[in-house]
Amino acid sequence: MKQQISNNSVVGMGRYVDIHCHCLPGFDDGPATMANALSLCRALVKDEIAVVVATPHQLGRFDGKNEADAVRQGVFDLNRELKSKNIPLIVFAGADVRLDERIPYLIEADRILTVGDNNQYLMLEIPHEVFINPEPLIAQLASDGIKTIVSHPERNEFICNKPKTVLPWLKHGACLQVTAASLSGDFGTAAKMMAWNLLRSGQAKLVATDAHDCKTRVPRMSDAFRLISKGIGVSAARRVCIENPKKVLEGKVLEPAANSVEQEVCG
Ligand SMILES: [Fe+2]
């Protein structure tokens, strides 16, 4: 049965909706055990996150693993554990899908997952080591009625050097998701500058943790919200950390972070 987000989901202890997190145990480079997964979930709750999408890696080095039904079962098991331990967090199914020309076919075959498992938004991870332009895939998915969320473009060296690369993607309706920790410089100065440029220009409409553990890849949504509130404004922070992530799960159209219309990122 498909999960649905309700207003009650975001009025508990937490307020943020995190659409990108490696919180399922034993799937990828996230937590190895259920105990570790629960520790990460407690850290998410402490970071004021109410709803999280479990996005284990699919394709790339995990090709043939972490297929849709296994992820759905993992999410069911984690939600059951969270409930039994009174940890106030709701987990949705999703995936962080490595760029691959088979993606439209694999969605159709129900082998890879969209964000929230509602066939509206696909989270696409482009390779770091070599640049492959995802524009043809983004266009193909758009013609199939699926919008692409490109995860953390600010952490890609090629895109940092050529920011206009993203413009054709946006024309096909793609959305950009910045990693929360990039905003404070955890991924270096270039990623930090690019993240802020993408948010200020209105090109990035989503912030997510991409958390993997409680030590090095920790959730930093509260810090991001505070920094965006100070740097761009509270309404922008609410939009990219709460409202737009919720719209992804509802299959709705996202709004720009900044009040201005989308602009080109300079430099
Ligand atoms: Fe990720």
Residues whose N, C-alpha, C, O or C-beta is under 5 A from the ligand:
A	BS01	LIG	D96 D210
